[in-house]
Amino acid sequence: MLLDLITSATIGSLMGLLAHAKRNKTIKKPRNTKRTFDPGYLTDMGYGTVAAVATVIVADPSSMERLILTSLLAGFFADGAMAKLEATNLLNNNEQFKNNQEQLNEKLPAPKKSTKSEDKEE
């Protein structure tokens, strides 16, 4: 069973790396700046690894061919699932921003309308 998990982790991480390269058109290396850390391809490899290992644990494939196929599919679909979650999160953040903006606009006093006589004086 340990060999199966190691095999699935390796295949899942490679699929995560391929999905990263497909999405970004290149492989972005991890970078550490003064304020942030950009993990680059490591996140996608991690998602692929976790998905492949979890799928192998749940499905318990009987042969090596099934193990490889299951790991390939899980590693590939992990990227799609993360992209879907990210899009949903961005949509929720956008809606939350609009609601906050509307609440702030309601709290602001209404602008004064100038009359014609005030315009002439200025």
C-alpha positions as CSV (number, residue, x, y, z in Angstrom):
1,M,0.0,0.0,0.0
2,L,2.9,2.4,0.7
3,L,4.3,1.8,-2.8
4,D,0.8,2.6,-4.2
5,L,0.7,5.9,-2.2
6,I,4.2,6.9,-3.3
7,T,3.4,6.1,-6.9
8,S,0.2,8.0,-6.9
9,A,1.8,11.0,-5.1
10,T,4.5,11.1,-7.8
11,I,2.0,10.9,-10.7
12,G,-0.3,13.5,-9.1
13,S,2.5,15.9,-8.6
14,L,3.6,15.6,-12.2
15,M,0.1,16.1,-13.4
16,G,-0.1,19.2,-11.2
17,L,3.1,20.5,-12.7
18,L,1.7,19.8,-16.2
19,A,-1.5,21.6,-15.4
20,H,0.5,24.6,-14.1
21,A,2.5,24.7,-17.3
22,K,-0.7,24.5,-19.4
23,R,-2.4,27.3,-17.5
24,N,0.6,29.7,-17.3
25,K,2.2,28.8,-20.6
26,T,5.5,28.4,-18.6
27,I,6.7,26.9,-15.3
28,K,6.9,29.7,-12.7
29,K,9.6,29.1,-10.1
30,P,8.9,29.9,-6.4
31,R,10.0,33.4,-5.5
32,N,10.5,35.0,-2.1
33,T,10.2,38.8,-2.0
34,K,10.4,41.1,1.0
35,R,6.7,40.9,1.8
36,T,5.3,37.8,0.1
37,F,6.2,34.3,-1.0
38,D,5.0,33.2,-4.4
39,P,4.9,29.4,-4.4
40,G,4.8,29.1,-8.2
41,Y,4.4,25.5,-9.4
42,L,4.6,24.1,-5.9
43,T,0.9,24.8,-5.2
44,D,-0.3,23.0,-8.2
45,M,2.0,20.1,-7.5
46,G,0.6,19.9,-4.0
47,Y,-3.0,20.0,-5.2
48,G,-2.3,17.2,-7.7
49,T,-0.5,15.1,-5.0
50,V,-3.3,15.4,-2.4
51,A,-6.0,14.7,-5.0
52,A,-4.2,11.6,-6.3
53,V,-3.4,10.2,-2.9
54,A,-6.9,10.8,-1.6
55,T,-8.4,9.2,-4.7
56,V,-6.2,6.1,-4.4
57,I,-7.1,5.7,-0.7
58,V,-10.8,6.0,-1.5
59,A,-10.9,3.9,-4.7
60,D,-8.2,1.3,-3.7
61,P,-7.3,0.2,-7.3
62,S,-6.4,-3.4,-7.6
63,S,-3.8,-3.3,-10.4
64,M,-0.9,-0.9,-11.3
65,E,-2.7,0.2,-14.5
66,R,-5.7,1.2,-12.5
67,L,-3.5,3.0,-10.0
68,I,-1.8,5.0,-12.7
69,L,-5.0,5.9,-14.5
70,T,-6.7,6.9,-11.2
71,S,-3.7,9.1,-10.2
72,L,-3.6,10.7,-13.7
73,L,-7.2,11.6,-13.6
74,A,-7.2,12.9,-10.0
75,G,-4.1,15.0,-10.6
76,F,-5.7,16.5,-13.7
77,F,-9.1,17.2,-12.1
78,A,-7.5,18.8,-9.0
79,D,-6.5,21.8,-11.2
80,G,-10.0,22.1,-12.5
81,A,-11.5,22.0,-9.1
82,M,-9.1,24.6,-7.7
83,A,-9.8,26.9,-10.7
84,K,-13.6,26.5,-10.1
85,L,-13.2,27.3,-6.4
86,E,-11.0,30.3,-7.2
87,A,-13.6,31.6,-9.7
88,T,-16.4,31.2,-7.1
89,N,-14.3,33.0,-4.5
90,L,-13.6,35.9,-6.8
91,L,-17.3,36.1,-7.7
92,N,-18.3,36.2,-4.0
93,N,-15.6,38.8,-3.3
94,N,-16.8,41.0,-6.2
95,E,-20.4,40.8,-4.9
96,Q,-19.3,41.6,-1.4
97,F,-17.4,44.6,-2.7
98,K,-20.4,45.9,-4.6
99,N,-22.6,45.5,-1.5
100,N,-20.1,47.4,0.7
101,Q,-19.8,50.1,-1.9
102,E,-23.6,50.5,-2.1
103,Q,-23.9,50.8,1.7
104,L,-21.2,53.4,1.8
105,N,-22.9,55.4,-1.0
106,E,-26.2,55.3,1.0
107,K,-24.4,56.8,4.1
108,L,-22.9,59.7,2.1
109,P,-25.0,62.9,2.1
110,A,-26.7,63.7,-1.1
111,P,-24.9,66.3,-3.2
112,K,-26.4,69.8,-3.2
113,K,-28.1,70.9,-6.3
114,S,-27.1,74.3,-7.4
115,T,-29.7,76.8,-8.5
116,K,-29.4,79.1,-11.5
117,S,-28.9,82.1,-9.3
118,E,-25.9,80.5,-7.6
119,D,-24.3,79.6,-10.9
120,K,-24.5,83.2,-12.1
121,E,-22.8,84.5,-8.9
122,E,-19.9,82.2,-9.3
